[in-house]
Amino acid sequence: MEYHKFEESTLRGFTESVFKKMGCSEEHAVLAADVLLKADLRGIDSHGVARLTGYVRLWEKGRINAKPNIKIVHETPSTATIDGDAGLGLVVAPFAMKVAIEKSKNVGSGWVAIKNSNHFGIAGYHALMAVEQDMIGFAVTNASPLVTPTFSKERMLGTNPICYAFPTGKYPPFITDMATSTAANGKLEIAQRKGTEVPTGWIQDKDGNSTTNSHGLKEGGALLPLGSDREHGSHKGFGLSATVDILSAVLSGASYGPWAPPFVAFMDPLPNQPGEGLGHFLGAMRVDGFRPVEEFKLHMDNWIERFKNATPISPEQKVIIPGEPELEAEIERKVTGIPLIDAVVRDLNEVADKFGIDRL
Amino acid sequence: MEYHKFEESTLRGFTESVFKKMGCSEEHAVLAADVLLKADLRGIDSHGVARLTGYVRLWEKGRINAKPNIKIVHETPSTATIDGDAGLGLVVAPFAMKVAIEKSKNVGSGWVAIKNSNHFGIAGYHALMAVEQDMIGFAVTNASPLVTPTFSKERMLGTNPICYAFPTGKYPPFITDMATSTAANGKLEIAQRKGTEVPTGWIQDKDGNSTTNSHGLKEGGALLPLGSDREHGSHKGFGLSATVDILSAVLSGASYGPWAPPFVAFMDPLPNQPGEGLGHFLGAMRVDGFRPVEEFKLHMDNWIERFKNATPISPEQKVIIPGEPELEAEIERKVTGIPLIDAVVRDLNEVADKFGIDRL
């Protein structure tokens, strides 16, 4: 695959310009670009500026509102429901996390369900907002239906990520940010470009048979829940994904399960939507609601050190602490730049031409 | 395997008698028995009265305090930390969940970290306490180290379950209660008794090689995190298990990772414990902190109906909604009785003889 490297500031400026051309306010454009750039910096390329054209196409279809009136529609001292007014999830979710953090400051924790939103980028961005305040961050979202429950051949759930982030002392924040499917769609796309097969257990074909054909999903198949099959616990992956769907959408009043609106603009949402838009669920808990922050951080560091030193199977590959590779990528890419494959650059330059802004 | 069936009331009376002989108060004995019986009724035999002799042995070693002074040691309006005073997790966790529910009534949600506890039975018992109050229940716990992180061959984590439970309308509560390992130890024990092999991906041997030997764990191997191997997402199972460990133990002040005290009395806890006992983390969120309860329940029922009707691969096996098989077992076993294998009955009768109470 051919790719070019771009400086962070170049991509950031470009992305902000595109969002402004969509009609976003300066503040929203800067924030939305920051969420996408964070994904690229952290090496989660599938959720960075490569998605920008997807948001543009949804906006062109009238499914994204560039000037949303995001508001709290229901609340208690530690909970709230927010209506995203069909705004970019990239700005709706940070708004909601600020509400969660504020509630957490006041009463120890804050939990916010969000309806009528769109794709919110990487869950980790939002969870890390809490970590900066010495809080534990939690972020989940439902997503376009691509995953089948155990025993089914119908796409009923998104890759519905779960993210937990914890403050630490001298080590990078501990952050687990994971799709609840065995593999994410991005990994299939890589195999498709390379023309290789995918491992057994990632997808099944349209009849529900296991397949290693990397085009199996496109051809009517489905991604499999974490665990891959019943014998290896796919009912657990299904249970987790379902939990994310319920917290994000049934609780907030968004559309759930197979009704979750697809991210791709060429597919319309199903008729008879049971709710409004996509849903998220975010939380923040003050560490000092449980024990003193410094004490917690010392023990987090001790936890991380102990796990780094868990006896490896092979001396060349030690245990990886969740969150470390992403921070390492962030440090490196700030210096060396962000690689974009040529197909993505072409896509972005088409948008630039349409909006009359400078090409990348 | 030979087994006998017992009426619920017989096992309940027996279990209460044993806890009272240990020195538990009437109230604690009744509660602890209720937690164990709930597991047996719901078909989770590994966590029911089959564990009773394990608790007795821990008490004999002085590791369980039958008369604990369970108390809140730190709190905010929506959070608390509880010291279980080395009591039975079976009574410490319900105490803590009551605190979470009370906080949830007051400010919308309640989150309680618990240190200095012991095995708390099935997570589902505690989460369902919240559901009875039209709240969402959350329960996790750390446990004896038997699971290895991805890339390691050292036992660093417990099977660390995650449980979420949601109220519903006409259907049974939606409840996902799952170990974060691919398979639980109980499944290995069944294979050992039958003399069969276990599937690839459940365990590895002491050198970190994949094995199908059902005795592999006993012989120095380890259970694998949900996902089984890196290619199938075992880093996600590791991330979830680690999250449970951190919430349960690093946040509360309990012992974490490989230091988590083993359930088996013949193994002493490691020296230089970084905290006190096992830890749990429980939560309750009022549904009406987000949207009206009746509205939520209608949508939960709609969710369940849609998923029950997801196109099955084979018409004989429809999608299973988490929580349904357990409720079906509960209804059946209340009538037909609870099966215990003879080895368990023998074990329980030895305890009966020692305590001078009637045999089963």
Interface residues (C-beta under 8 A of the other chain):
Chain A: H74 E75 T76 P77 S78 T79 A80 T81 V107 G108 S109 W111 A113 I136 T148 P149 T150 F151 S152 K153 E154 M156 I162 Y164 F166 F174 T176 M178 A179 T180 T182 A183 P199 G201 W202 D207 G208 L226 G227 S228 E231 H232 G233 H235 K236 G237 F238 G239 L240 A242 T243 D245 I246 L247 V250 L251 S252 G253 Y256 G257 P258 P274 G275 M285 R286 V287 G289 F290 R291 E295 F296 H299 M300 N302 W303 R306 F307 A310 T311 P312 I313 S314 Q317 K318 V319 I320 P322
Chain B: H74 E75 T76 P77 S78 T79 A80 T81 V107 G108 S109 W111 A113 I136 T148 P149 T150 F151 S152 K153 E154 M156 I162 Y164 F166 F174 T176 M178 A179 T180 T182 A183 P199 G201 W202 D207 G208 L226 G227 S228 E231 H232 G233 H235 K236 G237 F238 G239 L240 A242 T243 D245 I246 L247 V250 L251 S252 G253 Y256 G257 P258 P274 G275 M285 R286 V287 G289 F290 R291 E295 F296 H299 M300 N302 W303 R306 F307 A310 T311 P312 I313 S314 Q317 K318 V319 I320 P322
